[in-house]
Amino acid sequence: MPGHDGGTRLGAAELGAEPGERATLVQFSSAFCQPCRATRGTLAEVAGMVEGVAHVEIDAEARLDLVRALGIRSTPTVLVLDRDGRIVRRASGQPRRADVIAALGRAV
């Protein structure tokens, strides 16, 4: 999952949900996005496997402010946040489970 945004921090206020204790998988989705459904399942599965990791899904159309601030260009886009809410990895498109697990390894 290439790319990162070093200085940006996201917390409960921005996410609209509590971040994970160790890491957070943030998914930007839209209503008619087919790959978003599969991505939701993959991220929920990984979050369930790794203690202290949360999966937060954000409706891109409802949070255009955040989409613009973070430069989200397509859905699904996945951000991996470390325990401090810093973006350590980001990727567009449907991720593979192995890639999500590898990216989490760098975050926790």
C-alpha positions in Angstrom: 0.0 0.0 0.0 2.2 2.8 -1.3 2.2 6.5 -0.3 1.9 8.3 3.0 1.0 11.7 4.4 3.5 12.2 7.3 2.1 15.2 9.2 -1.6 14.7 9.1 -3.3 13.3 12.2 -6.9 12.0 12.3 -8.7 11.4 15.6 -12.3 10.6 16.7 -13.5 14.0 15.7 -12.4 13.7 12.1 -13.2 10.0 11.8 -16.7 10.1 13.4 -15.7 7.0 15.3 -13.1 5.9 17.9 -9.7 5.0 16.4 -8.1 1.7 17.4 -5.6 1.5 20.3 -2.8 0.3 18.0 -3.9 1.2 14.5 -6.9 2.2 12.4 -7.9 1.2 8.9 -9.9 4.1 7.4 -11.9 3.3 4.3 -13.4 6.1 2.1 -16.4 4.7 0.2 -19.2 5.9 -2.0 -22.7 4.5 -2.4 -22.4 2.9 -5.9 -18.8 1.7 -5.5 -18.7 -2.1 -6.1 -15.1 -2.6 -4.9 -16.0 -0.8 -1.6 -18.1 -3.7 -0.5 -15.3 -6.2 -0.9 -12.9 -3.8 0.7 -15.2 -3.4 3.7 -15.2 -7.2 4.2 -11.4 -7.4 3.9 -10.7 -4.6 6.3 -13.3 -5.8 8.8 -11.7 -9.3 8.7 -8.2 -8.0 9.2 -9.3 -5.6 12.1 -11.0 -8.6 13.7 -7.8 -10.6 13.5 -5.4 -8.0 15.0 -6.1 -6.9 18.5 -6.3 -3.1 19.0 -7.0 -2.4 15.3 -10.3 -0.6 14.3 -11.9 -0.4 10.9 -13.7 2.9 10.2 -15.7 3.5 7.0 -16.3 7.1 5.8 -18.9 8.0 3.2 -16.8 10.2 0.9 -19.9 12.1 -0.4 -20.9 13.1 3.2 -17.4 14.1 4.2 -16.2 16.2 1.2 -14.2 18.4 3.6 -12.1 15.5 4.7 -11.9 14.1 1.1 -10.5 17.5 -0.1 -8.2 17.9 2.8 -6.6 14.5 2.3 -6.6 14.5 -1.5 -8.9 11.4 -1.8 -9.4 11.0 -5.6 -11.3 7.7 -5.8 -13.1 5.1 -3.8 -12.2 2.9 -2.2 -9.2 4.6 -0.7 -7.7 3.1 2.4 -5.6 4.9 5.0 -3.6 3.1 7.7 -3.2 5.2 10.8 -0.8 4.5 13.6 -1.8 4.8 17.3 -1.3 8.6 17.2 -3.6 9.0 14.2 -0.8 9.7 11.7 -1.3 8.3 8.2 1.5 5.8 7.6 0.2 4.1 4.4 -2.5 4.9 1.8 -3.8 3.1 -1.2 -6.5 3.5 -3.8 -8.5 0.5 -5.1 -9.5 -2.8 -3.5 -6.6 -4.0 -1.4 -5.5 -7.6 -1.0 -5.6 -9.0 2.6 -1.9 -9.7 2.6 -1.1 -6.1 1.7 -3.4 -4.8 4.5 -1.7 -7.1 7.0 1.8 -6.0 5.8 0.8 -2.3 6.0 -0.5 -2.8 9.5 2.8 -4.4 10.5 4.5 -1.1 9.8 1.8 0.9 11.8 1.7 -1.1 15.1 
